């Protein structure tokens, strides 16, 4: 995807509005929704590394697609399909932030965990009113996987 910095903000919004016309189910009268805010990043509490790893591997089952070390080699990875049945790949966290299309900061990972990614097998893991601490701990673990390349 190329950069569109050469276009003005008004031109970028116009292009986005035009692209939406290609997707028939897009609600024509939808109000612009405010994206979910991951909130302020909490401080790291003792034991966050163990909890983040446990949440990643067990509760949220991220390792099924992204693999234990984040190499996109989990047991479900070869079978991932989008809503149209096309083969898709899980994000390989070990490649670092440049390969993350939805942002590379921990707050971006929290946002993705909050909303999921429509049209893909990536589910949402948060509902209004829930504490976000677990999401931050998983996001820090994902960040660690992107930095931990010593065994490659």
N, C-alpha and C positions, 0 to 999 in steps of 0.2 A: 504494500500500500504506500503510495508516494505521499510526501508531505504536501499540504495545501496551504502553506504559509504565505505563498505569493498572492492568494486570494484574500480579500477583505473579510472581516467577520460576517458582514451582511451576505456576501457571495457564498461563504461556506454554509450559512444557514439555508440559503436558497437551494444550494446543491443537496443538502440533507433533505429538505422538503420534497425535492424532485425524486430522490432515491426512494423515499417512502411510498411513492405512487406505484412502484414495481411490486410491492407486497400488498396484495388485495385485502387481507384481513386487518391491515393497519387501521385503527379506528380514526376515521376522518374527523370526528368532532372531539377527539381526545385533547384534554388540556395538557399543557406541558407539566409533567410531573416532576417533583423535586426528588433527586436521587437520594437513596438512603444514606445517611451519614454514619460512618463507622464510629464516630465519636472521637474523643481525645484518646490517644494511645496511653494506656496505663503503664505505670512503671513495672519492670520485671520483678515479680515476686519470687522468693526462694522456691525452687522445685519446678519452675516453669518449663525447663527443658524436658524433664521427664514427663510432665503432664502433656506438653505439646506433642511429644513423640507418641505417647499413648493415645491421645485423641486422634492424631493423624492416622495411626495404624489400626485402631480399634473402633472407637465410637463413630468417627466420620468416615472411616474406611477409605481414606485417600489412597492408601498403598495398593488397593485393588486395581487402580488405573495408573497412578503415578509411580508405583513401585516403592519399596522400602527406602531406597536411597534417592528417590525422586527422578529416576532415569526414564520414566514413562514406560516401564517394563513390567507393570503389574499383571496378574493373571487375566484380568478383564481387558487389558489394553488392546489386544489384537481384535477384539469384537466390538469396539466402540463405533457407534453409528449416530449420525445426526437425525433430525426428525424426518428427513426425506430418504433415509436409508443409506446415505453416502458414508463411506468409511472416513473416520476422523481419528486424529491422534491426540493422546493426552499430552499436556505440557510437560516437557522434560525440564524440571527445576534445576538440574545440575548444569545446564547450559548457561545459567546466569540470567540476569534481568533483561538483557536485550531481546530475548526470545519470548517474553511474556507480553502478549498482545493487549491484555486488559490492565496493564500497569505492573510495576515491579516493586513498589514499596509495600511494607506490611499492611498499611491501611487499604491498599488496592486489593490485597488478598482477602482482608476482612470483608470488604464490600462484595467480592465475588462469593465468599462463603455466605454472606447475608442474602444475596439475591439469586445465586445459581447463575447458569448461563443458558438462556432460552434456546431451544432447538438442539441442545446437547444433553448427554447423560449427567452433566454437572448439576446436582441439586442444590437447593437453598438449605441452609442449616440454622436459620435464625427466624424467630417470629417476634413481632412487636411485644415489648415488655421483657424479653429475655436479657439476661446479663451477657455482655459481649466478651467477657474475660477469656472464655474458652476459645473464641474465634481468634483473639489476639495471640494466644499461646500457640495455636496451630499455625498462624501466619508467621510467627517467629521461627517455628520449626521449619517451615517451608523456606524461609530466608536462609536458615542455617544449611539446608540441603543445597541451596544455590551457591553457597560459599564453600562447602565441604567437598572439594574435588581431589583431595590428597590420595584417595584410593583408586582414582581413574588411571 
